[in-house]
């Protein structure tokens, strides 16, 4: 039973992570240029965190390293986006 729960968690994380590509594609098609919408980073971060915990559970050091680096990058991008928005609001 526990195996199926963890597989479901891994599948959920992968689904969130995959959906970011669809979000980016749709946003780019609508604007007729390549864009990365804010939801892309939220999906990246949430999928990355879930996949990180899944990787910890299955004890795969390569998977753990890859996801931990990704989570750092996604978080940093969100910080930069919100910092820029805050500066614009102050102007």
N, C-alpha and C positions, 0 to 999 in steps of 0.2 A: 504493500500500500504506500509506504513512504517513498519508494522509488518513483511511483507515478505522480505523487505530489511534486517531487523535485523536478521531474521531467516537465510537468505542467508549468512550474515556475520558470524553468529554462525556456520553454516555448513562449510563454508570455513575454519574457525579456527580449527574445529574438523577434517576436511579432512587433513589439514597440520599436525596436531598433530598425527593423525593416520598413515600418510605416513612415519613418522619417524621409526615406527616399521618395515615397509617393507624395508626401506633403511638399517636398522641395520641387518635384517635377510639376505638380499641379500649379503651385505658385509661380513658377517660371513660365509655364505655358500661358497663364492668365496675363502676366505682365510682358510677355514676348521678349524676355531677357532672363538671364540666369540670376536668380535671387536665392537667398537662404533666409526663410522666414523664422521668426522667433520660435514657433512650434517645433521646428527642426531641432533646435538645441534642447528644448524640453523633452522631446522624444528620445534624443540621443542620451541625455543624462538619465532619464528614468529607465530606459532599456539597458544602458550601460551599468547602472547600479544593480539592477536585478540580475543581469548576466554575471556581474562580479561576485555576487553572493552565490549564484549557482556554481561558478568556477571554484569558489572556496569550498563549497560542499563536495564537489567531485575531486578536489585537491589537484587541480591541473595548474602547475606553476606558470606555464606559458600563457594560458587563458587568463589567469589571475593578473599577470603582468600587463597583458594587452588591455584588459578592461580597466585596470586601475589607472593606467596612463590616459586612456580615453576619458574616463570620468573627470580627471583633472582638467583636461583640455575643454570639455563641454562646460564645466563649472566656470572656468576662466573666461570663456566666451560670453557666457551669460553675465558675469560680473562686468566685463567690458561694455556690453550692450546697455546695461542698466546705468553704468557710470556715464556713458555718453548721453543717454536720455535725461539724466539728472542735470548734466551740464547745460543741455539745450533748454531745459525748463527754467534754469536760472537766468538765461540771457534775456 
